[in-house]
Amino acid sequence: MANKVWVYIDHFKGSAVLTSWEAVGAAKTLAGQMGTGVTALIFGSGVEGLAQQAFSYGVDAVKLCDDATLADFRVEPYAALLSKLADEEKPDVILAATTPRGRDVFATSAVDLNTGVIADATVLEASDGLVRVTRPVYAGKLLSTVVCKDKRPQMITLRARAFTAPEPDSGKSGAVDAQRVAPVLAEDAISTKVVDYAIEENRVSLDSAKIIVSGGRGVGGPEGFEPVRQLAKAFGGALGASRAAVDAGWIPYAHQVGQTGKVVSPDLYVACGISGAIQHLVGMRTAKVIVAINKDAEAPIFRNVHYGVVGDLFKIVPALAAEVKKRKG
């Protein structure tokens, strides 16, 4: 019997995003509740190694499309292929990590398949073929349980770090040749062309970071981010920022955490000189541990943290970075 739970593996040039393996973990749990198996969807060029990696994470089957038209991510060929496969084989559920590429593909395919997408899931529970999805609403103030009663497939994107990735087992492998699929669109039918990439070196991704240190208006200017950057580096974490700091031109938008930036769920979030506007809190309130450093004892952020330090961040942050380096040896 065909596997009824599919999971889309997001990657950049054959390197999977970590949240895709979290999606595999969620898919395996869901498939166990539904009495079925998990099929991974892998589209790209030169990605057969990624297919074997998916088997090591415990998927039961892989649908692999390895073609030059899929070398660079473009939503047209990726979504067309997903739509065709889903229309032909009728899976009950398709999962993906909530990444820009995952959201793009799911939104486009959902239109083709006349179904909907439930976004940013934090809990999944299945019974009688129906998946109940818990997701944050109203800027994270409430949790809502959502179901897709009539339309199929149930397409769901998963919040980063809300689910646990399985431990990979290098001893697990699978046959790919029998599960290869052909692309749907030829190159001349794809209107989008990728010209080049701009890659920022030596930066930990906010999406996958277990530790994030962010700076806000309180850092005072571009140079004020240096101690914040050094603390993030000491932790081996990512550098974040509030919208106020980004809007002021002190740091690029790629670092912005919040409702109009990245929504993150790290193990540790350190907010330096951030007052705690709701727009920012939406982006980080699900972090497992939140620490705020601010000289204003009345700053709203202190109402939303596990630990608060009132004082001058330019004294506290360098001292904290030095202590972290000392303890890490």
Helices and strands as residue ranges (DSSP letters): E 5-8, E 11-12, E 15-16, H 18-34, E 38-44, H 48-56, E 61-66, G 68-70, H 75-89, E 93-97, H 100-113, E 117-121, E 123-127, E 130-137, E 142-146, E 154-158, G 177-179, G 187-189, E 211-215, G 217-219, G 222-224, H 225-235, E 238-241, H 243-247, G 253-255, E 268-272, H 278-284, E 289-294, G 300-304, E 307-310, H 313-328
